[in-house]
Amino acid sequence: MSKPLQQRVEHILDTVPGEKLDVIVQMEADRAITARLARAAGRAVRHRRLALTPRDLLPQPYGKPAVKPRKMEETASDRARLDQARAATFALKRIQESGWHSTDALMNNPMVQGALDRMLTPTRKSSLPKGEGPNRFWTSRAMPLRLTRWELARLPDKVAGIEDIHLNRRLSVPALLQTRRPEVEEKEVFHSTWGLERCNALAAWGLFGNRGRGVTIGLLDTGVDAEHPDLKGKIAHWAEFDYAGNQADKSQPHDSHTHGTHCAGTLVGGDGSGRCIGLAPEAKIAAALVLNGEQGGTDAQVLAGIDWAVDQGVDVISLSLGGLMMDPETPSTYTQAILSCVEAGIPVVVAIGNEGEQTTGSPGNDLFALSVGATDPQDRVAAFSGGRTQIIYESDYIDPADLPLIYSKPELTAPGVAVYSSVPGGSYQSFSGTSMATPHVAAAIALLLSTTSIRDKKAGLERVSTIQDLIIGSVTDLGESGPDHRYGFGRLDVLRAIGFAKKLGY
């Protein structure tokens, strides 16, 4: 057992009471792939940290050679782009297969098999298709286990290839801060929400004639009311997961709370209330219930939802959830899963959290997540919006020469105060939170993809980097020069993002 792994196991045993502990055991991943992605991300982080304005982050024009020219970019032919997309698809399949195989050592261990038998109730066992075993997460190379303290202490010595062991944390549904409609919507903005107006979504619709058509957004939340007038016909895929990440059989779309339907409205809602509420009303949603009402959810549920969303072929994932972190050191629970999404060309947009300055939420504080804070109608950052400097001291993904790696969160902000959107039962309410800001950014990415040719011209890491550089590089710069803990680089502007993309050849 490595010393860092031993220390993490001892920390869990010392700080968590109870005889049986719910953990997530993560296995080693393909070093070559993760190292390549991490190096690229590390370069991006250093570039962002030294940037004085958002415009410094904009990508190179399409077809212009980078510092190290690639043959694929030099030809810039349709055949070359198709070959690149095929290569990315094959690479993703290899990652998926590797993710499944990496947990075989766990599955074959007698001690683990005993723990799995305890987790699989007779009902669950009988519902498993022939040949299917307990749940495993391919994007994160991980498996949830309920172990005795004795088993946890000995597991790393019994099973080769364990990368890390995390608590399967309990995640609460983010608090919905109900507020009255802002004055600007009573006196100036009559036919949309102030958030759509402030992000220039309406102007983008009119100028480019597209509202998200052909894009699927993965929404991992409390579920969704698929019969809401603003959402009806827009839920393309549905799934529900339990605390261990097992998918529920015969589940039908529903919202176990209010949170998910409100976020869905900001993503793809229509104008049933007399106001347009969604930035990308022609996009579709792949909705996964990973937070079960007032009970909340677990990391395992979210990791299972990420697997499922990637399998559905989503173009972007929206996560208005997370667990509070007071420490600047970032947990790696979600790092591998988000890296797998990056390899698939899928940006992961995450709320930074609602506990105020010098706090963040996980996975919003992960190096590879695109994290979002909240602003009000006066472009002031909300007092509850999180943000801080994060640090990675040791990592299996980052080059040791780059450690410790210091970076700032969030990357940007979006409207998150008094956001008017759909709630279950065909109604509408105004809520505040970074949860409300996050779908503005995810939907802006949907608009960007539906209005440009980024998906045809870029794949995998290059696609995600291009999307993030355009979204961050086009913001309205607020706060300090360059990135800061309150605004990130600034407030979202989707019209400007699409404009820059068009100008740069996308």
Secondary structure as UniProt FT lines:
FT   HELIX           3..15
FT   STRAND          20..27
FT   HELIX           31..50
FT   HELIX           54..57
FT   TURN            62..63
FT   HELIX           71..75
FT   HELIX           78..102
FT   HELIX           104..107
FT   HELIX           110..119
FT   HELIX           122..127
FT   TURN            130..131
FT   TURN            138..141
FT   STRAND          142..148
FT   HELIX           149..158
FT   TURN            160..161
FT   STRAND          162..167
FT   STRAND          170..171
FT   STRAND          177..178
FT   HELIX           183..187
FT   HELIX           194..198
FT   TURN            199..200
FT   HELIX           201..208
FT   TURN            213..214
FT   STRAND          216..221
FT   TURN            226..227
FT   TURN            229..233
FT   STRAND          235..241
FT   TURN            243..244
FT   TURN            249..250
FT   HELIX           259..268
FT   TURN            272..273
FT   TURN            281..282
FT   STRAND          284..289
FT   STRAND          291..292
FT   HELIX           293..295
FT   STRAND          296..298
FT   HELIX           299..311
FT   TURN            312..313
FT   STRAND          316..319
FT   STRAND          323..325
FT   TURN            333..334
FT   HELIX           335..343
FT   TURN            344..345
FT   STRAND          348..351
FT   STRAND          360..362
FT   TURN            363..365
FT   TURN            367..368
FT   STRAND          370..375
FT   TURN            377..378
FT   TURN            383..384
FT   STRAND          387..392
FT   HELIX           400..402
FT   STRAND          405..409
FT   STRAND          412..415
FT   STRAND          419..423
FT   TURN            424..426
FT   STRAND          427..432
FT   HELIX           434..451
FT   HELIX           454..457
FT   HELIX           460..473
FT   TURN            485..487
FT   HELIX           494..503
FT   TURN            504..505
//
